[in-house]
Amino acid sequence: MMEQPTGWRKSRLSSNNTACVEVGALTDGAAVRDSKDRAAGYFVTDRSQWSAFIGAVKCGRFER
């Protein structure tokens, strides 16, 4: 059986916005889902993929 994500959370900055993503913890990575359609499922990243994504966000790679 596949591990189930725990501790789903979204940014506190998005508290009034319903079009957000939520992140759940996994032993070796993270799961990501759409907060307005939780029943649609989620995708999973491993620890190295998640770290690379977070690093890119922090360095402004996705800034417009």
LINPE-V516502 format. One record per backbone hydrogen bond with DSSP energy under -1.0 kcal/mol. CO is the residue of the C=O (numbers start at 1). NH is the residue of the N-H. Records with the same first field share a line. If there is no record, write none. Layout:
CO=NH ; NH
//
This chain:
6=25
9=23
11=14
12=15
14=17
18=20
20=35
22=33
23=9
24=31
25=6
26=29
28=47
29=26
30=45
31=24
32=43
33=22
34=37
37=40
38=41
43=32
45=30
46=50
47=51
48=52
49=53
50=54
51=55
52=56
53=57
54=58
55=59
56=61
57=60
60=63
//
